[in-house]
Amino acid sequence: MKKLAVFLSFFILFTALLKAQDDELPPPSPHPKPQTYDLPDQPQTFHAIKKAPKVDLSNYIIEPDLIVSFIQGGFNVGASPYLGYRVWKNLYAGGGVTYIYTGFRNIGYADAVGSVHYTNANWHTFGGGAFLQYNIWKGLFVRSRFEVMHRWMDDVYDASVVANPQNSTYSVHMPKIQKTVPDVLLGAGYNLLQSKSFFLPVMFSYNVLYSVTDKLYAVYPHGWVIQVGFVDLF
């Protein structure tokens, strides 16, 4: 009986100790936190978004020229856009390309008996060049332009009337020729726009190579070139 009392006393003491340890533990959380582990430092990379640089148009000259003129028996139409960049203070340098279509209509040629036969002809002129321009004051400027033009032409100046013996008819024979023509234009003008970049000029230029150019096939047959706005008259 004595042994039973000692055993019960020991069992009650052991149960009390276990309950005391459970009371010291925090209550279980309904949202258990995930375990975290310390990792070695990783190098971080950042990708910066670069903004496109703004274009300062004040450093440029933009001139989209058109070409319209009338010649004996025909006409010229074309375009000659030029772009320049400021290289020093008011001095600009640049270049451009040119295309001109020349059309001749109803050109008459007499045969051996004096009858006149009519035909059409076409010229194609293309090329380009470079220029220097100095802006003087409030729209006034001077300009020099060097260009080389290549011309594909129906030779209207060396055509002949050829008879066809089979049907007694006549036709105009016009040879095809090519010419390469250099030009150096010196001139001065005034920009009609207030913009320092976009040009709508009134300008007078002279081709200093005019005296050594074949006048029949010259791009500027009179030497002088008058530009009004986007239109060249020569």
VEXTOR-170220 format. One line per field, with one value per residue (C-alpha): residue in three letters; chain; z, y, x. Coordinates in nm, 3 decimals. Last residue first. Layout:
% VEXTOR-170220
kevex = ALA; ...
vexro = A; ...
c3 = Z; ...
c2 = Y; ...
c1 = X; ...
//
This chain:
% VEXTOR-170220
kevex = PHE; LEU; ASP; VAL; PHE; GLY; VAL; GLN; ILE; VAL; TRP; GLY; HIS; PRO; TYR; VAL; ALA; TYR; LEU; LYS; ASP; THR; VAL; SER; TYR; LEU; VAL; ASN; TYR; SER; PHE; MET; VAL; PRO; LEU; PHE; PHE; SER; LYS; SER; GLN; LEU; LEU; ASN; TYR; GLY; ALA; GLY; LEU; LEU; VAL; ASP; PRO; VAL; THR; LYS; GLN; ILE; LYS; PRO; MET; HIS; VAL; SER; TYR; THR; SER; ASN; GLN; PRO; ASN; ALA; VAL; VAL; SER; ALA; ASP; TYR; VAL; ASP; ASP; MET; TRP; ARG; HIS; MET; VAL; GLU; PHE; ARG; SER; ARG; VAL; PHE; LEU; GLY; LYS; TRP; ILE; ASN; TYR; GLN; LEU; PHE; ALA; GLY; GLY; GLY; PHE; THR; HIS; TRP; ASN; ALA; ASN; THR; TYR; HIS; VAL; SER; GLY; VAL; ALA; ASP; ALA; TYR; GLY; ILE; ASN; ARG; PHE; GLY; THR; TYR; ILE; TYR; THR; VAL; GLY; GLY; GLY; ALA; TYR; LEU; ASN; LYS; TRP; VAL; ARG; TYR; GLY; LEU; TYR; PRO; SER; ALA; GLY; VAL; ASN; PHE; GLY; GLY; GLN; ILE; PHE; SER; VAL; ILE; LEU; ASP; PRO; GLU; ILE; ILE; TYR; ASN; SER; LEU; ASP; VAL; LYS; PRO; ALA; LYS; LYS; ILE; ALA; HIS; PHE; THR; GLN; PRO; GLN; ASP; PRO; LEU; ASP; TYR; THR; GLN; PRO; LYS; PRO; HIS; PRO; SER; PRO; PRO; PRO; LEU; GLU; ASP; ASP; GLN; ALA; LYS; LEU; LEU; ALA; THR; PHE; LEU; ILE; PHE; PHE; SER; LEU; PHE; VAL; ALA; LEU; LYS; LYS; MET
vexro = A; A; A; A; A; A; A; A; A; A; A; A; A; A; A; A; A; A; A; A; A; A; A; A; A; A; A; A; A; A; A; A; A; A; A; A; A; A; A; A; A; A; A; A; A; A; A; A; A; A; A; A; A; A; A; A; A; A; A; A; A; A; A; A; A; A; A; A; A; A; A; A; A; A; A; A; A; A; A; A; A; A; A; A; A; A; A; A; A; A; A; A; A; A; A; A; A; A; A; A; A; A; A; A; A; A; A; A; A; A; A; A; A; A; A; A; A; A; A; A; A; A; A; A; A; A; A; A; A; A; A; A; A; A; A; A; A; A; A; A; A; A; A; A; A; A; A; A; A; A; A; A; A; A; A; A; A; A; A; A; A; A; A; A; A; A; A; A; A; A; A; A; A; A; A; A; A; A; A; A; A; A; A; A; A; A; A; A; A; A; A; A; A; A; A; A; A; A; A; A; A; A; A; A; A; A; A; A; A; A; A; A; A; A; A; A; A; A; A; A; A; A; A; A; A; A; A; A; A; A; A; A; A; A
c3 = -11.548; -11.289; -10.968; -10.753; -10.379; -10.302; -10.603; -10.741; -11.035; -11.211; -11.445; -11.689; -11.967; -12.051; -11.687; -11.723; -12.032; -12.337; -12.612; -12.421; -12.405; -12.088; -12.076; -12.043; -11.804; -11.551; -11.318; -11.301; -11.159; -10.873; -10.773; -10.470; -10.321; -10.046; -9.872; -9.624; -9.317; -9.046; -8.935; -8.948; -9.017; -9.371; -9.686; -9.675; -9.874; -10.144; -10.272; -10.540; -10.671; -10.870; -10.983; -11.247; -11.383; -11.683; -11.771; -12.108; -12.256; -12.606; -12.779; -13.153; -13.303; -13.631; -13.744; -13.965; -14.330; -14.534; -14.884; -14.776; -14.838; -14.905; -14.546; -14.554; -14.265; -14.123; -13.913; -13.552; -13.434; -13.216; -13.060; -12.923; -12.712; -12.380; -12.072; -11.862; -11.568; -11.337; -11.114; -10.849; -10.668; -10.471; -10.325; -10.103; -9.960; -9.699; -9.590; -9.358; -9.068; -9.115; -9.298; -9.308; -9.474; -9.702; -9.837; -10.083; -10.202; -10.508; -10.674; -10.989; -11.223; -11.560; -11.782; -12.128; -12.344; -12.708; -12.913; -13.290; -13.585; -13.958; -14.193; -14.573; -14.752; -15.025; -14.848; -14.508; -14.267; -13.889; -13.644; -13.267; -13.140; -12.767; -12.583; -12.223; -11.967; -11.641; -11.367; -11.065; -10.804; -10.487; -10.184; -9.985; -9.673; -9.511; -9.294; -9.167; -8.919; -8.615; -8.741; -8.888; -8.907; -9.100; -9.446; -9.628; -9.992; -10.194; -10.575; -10.746; -11.107; -11.395; -11.714; -12.024; -12.403; -12.748; -12.643; -12.269; -11.983; -11.615; -11.300; -11.041; -10.686; -10.386; -10.051; -9.840; -9.487; -9.315; -8.983; -8.650; -8.543; -8.584; -8.254; -8.261; -7.921; -7.787; -7.761; -7.399; -7.251; -7.029; -6.761; -6.714; -6.352; -6.245; -5.889; -5.776; -5.550; -5.179; -5.031; -4.905; -4.550; -4.514; -4.444; -4.300; -4.403; -4.145; -4.024; -4.087; -3.833; -3.563; -3.286; -2.930; -2.779; -2.558; -2.179; -2.105; -2.265; -2.030; -1.723; -1.841; -1.864; -1.512; -1.367; -1.526; -1.373; -1.023; -1.047; -1.156; -0.865; -0.607; -0.753; -0.734; -0.372; -0.270; -0.438; -0.255; 0.082; 0.000
c2 = 7.836; 7.857; 7.658; 7.617; 7.556; 7.925; 8.124; 8.003; 8.182; 8.009; 8.193; 8.019; 8.020; 7.648; 7.530; 7.150; 7.194; 6.972; 7.233; 7.479; 7.241; 7.370; 7.564; 7.913; 7.789; 7.655; 7.952; 7.860; 8.167; 8.182; 8.408; 8.313; 8.362; 8.109; 7.882; 7.725; 7.520; 7.536; 7.899; 7.944; 8.292; 8.182; 8.386; 8.295; 8.546; 8.476; 8.471; 8.269; 8.063; 7.749; 7.507; 7.260; 6.927; 6.761; 6.392; 6.322; 6.019; 5.970; 5.792; 5.858; 6.001; 5.859; 6.033; 5.823; 5.842; 5.631; 5.484; 5.143; 4.921; 5.203; 5.338; 5.686; 5.821; 6.173; 6.276; 6.361; 6.523; 6.809; 6.613; 6.359; 6.146; 6.184; 6.016; 6.287; 6.251; 6.549; 6.644; 6.908; 7.183; 7.440; 7.773; 7.972; 8.319; 8.405; 8.668; 8.537; 8.772; 8.821; 8.651; 8.279; 8.105; 7.811; 7.539; 7.284; 6.926; 6.741; 6.509; 6.326; 6.259; 6.387; 6.202; 6.343; 6.262; 6.311; 6.352; 6.339; 6.544; 6.506; 6.806; 6.763; 6.946; 6.695; 6.552; 6.529; 6.809; 6.760; 6.892; 6.855; 6.784; 6.759; 6.764; 6.640; 6.695; 6.498; 6.620; 6.429; 6.580; 6.460; 6.645; 6.772; 6.949; 7.213; 7.502; 7.808; 8.037; 7.929; 7.636; 7.300; 7.359; 7.073; 7.078; 6.881; 6.926; 6.812; 6.855; 6.762; 6.751; 6.905; 7.050; 7.163; 7.139; 7.297; 7.576; 7.552; 7.580; 7.547; 7.368; 7.224; 7.151; 7.213; 7.035; 7.257; 7.149; 7.331; 7.181; 7.284; 7.466; 7.133; 7.009; 6.641; 6.509; 6.214; 5.889; 5.804; 5.520; 5.275; 5.156; 4.781; 4.716; 4.418; 4.288; 4.082; 3.796; 3.794; 3.443; 3.302; 3.316; 3.078; 3.155; 2.925; 2.989; 3.151; 2.942; 3.097; 2.949; 3.002; 2.734; 2.875; 2.974; 2.709; 2.785; 2.608; 2.287; 2.284; 2.323; 2.035; 1.804; 1.897; 1.833; 1.487; 1.394; 1.509; 1.310; 0.995; 1.029; 1.066; 0.769; 0.554; 0.658; 0.573; 0.235; 0.153; 0.229; 0.000
c1 = 1.692; 1.418; 1.460; 1.148; 1.142; 1.120; 1.234; 1.567; 1.725; 2.015; 2.250; 2.484; 2.226; 2.229; 2.224; 2.229; 2.446; 2.385; 2.373; 2.595; 2.892; 3.056; 3.385; 3.230; 2.962; 3.211; 3.149; 2.781; 2.608; 2.360; 2.071; 1.864; 1.516; 1.504; 1.255; 1.496; 1.414; 1.680; 1.710; 1.336; 1.197; 1.115; 1.183; 1.553; 1.759; 2.012; 2.366; 2.537; 2.824; 2.743; 3.014; 2.897; 3.024; 2.852; 2.875; 2.714; 2.539; 2.403; 2.114; 2.081; 1.759; 1.626; 1.309; 1.087; 0.981; 0.745; 0.780; 0.648; 0.949; 1.194; 1.177; 1.323; 1.531; 1.494; 1.793; 1.867; 2.190; 2.062; 1.775; 2.021; 1.791; 1.960; 2.104; 2.270; 2.511; 2.544; 2.837; 2.788; 2.975; 2.779; 2.888; 2.652; 2.605; 2.343; 2.091; 1.818; 1.880; 2.256; 2.540; 2.463; 2.756; 2.687; 2.915; 2.784; 2.822; 2.702; 2.458; 2.368; 2.079; 1.963; 1.716; 1.640; 1.340; 1.244; 0.925; 0.870; 0.752; 0.818; 0.843; 0.836; 1.115; 1.195; 1.499; 1.323; 1.253; 1.266; 1.003; 1.012; 0.663; 0.744; 1.074; 1.077; 1.348; 1.338; 1.567; 1.704; 1.931; 2.102; 2.230; 2.522; 2.632; 2.843; 2.728; 2.916; 2.736; 2.942; 3.152; 3.045; 2.672; 2.512; 2.354; 2.082; 1.985; 1.683; 1.706; 1.381; 1.272; 1.083; 1.232; 1.043; 1.049; 1.068; 1.301; 1.338; 1.089; 1.169; 1.059; 1.297; 1.190; 1.413; 1.372; 1.604; 1.694; 1.980; 2.087; 2.239; 1.921; 1.742; 1.880; 1.788; 1.682; 1.875; 1.677; 1.616; 1.813; 1.629; 1.868; 1.899; 2.002; 2.210; 2.235; 2.535; 2.425; 2.507; 2.533; 2.205; 2.068; 1.775; 1.414; 1.148; 0.798; 0.574; 0.280; -0.058; -0.307; -0.046; -0.010; -0.030; 0.303; 0.481; 0.504; 0.173; 0.300; 0.603; 0.376; 0.156; 0.458; 0.571; 0.224; 0.209; 0.547; 0.434; 0.106; 0.296; 0.548; 0.269; 0.081; 0.399; 0.467; 0.106; 0.128; 0.450; 0.286; 0.000
//
